[in-house]
């Protein structure tokens, strides 16, 4: 569970500060789900750093879904399209399986 007065926007902000992170969207109500675009060769390190960051902020251990930079679906204005991210994730995993 997340601590009182702290929301996923704060976790998302802190993840953006991590080296190797190109962009991130955090969703989820009880357990954070972090869709994170990583720079080449940074995926494993970023996943470990996200877990540590979430723990330091008092969040439950997050589900981290790393992808290559420029992969997450975007709106016409360039923002990550949050609606349907879980469906998008499942579809991309099926396509690569």
Secondary structure, 3 states (H helix, E strand, C coil): CCCCCCCHHHHHHHHHCCCCEEEEEEECCCCCEEEEEECCCCHHHHHHHHHHHHHHCCCCCCEEEEEECCCCCECCCCCECCCCHHHHHHHHHHHHC
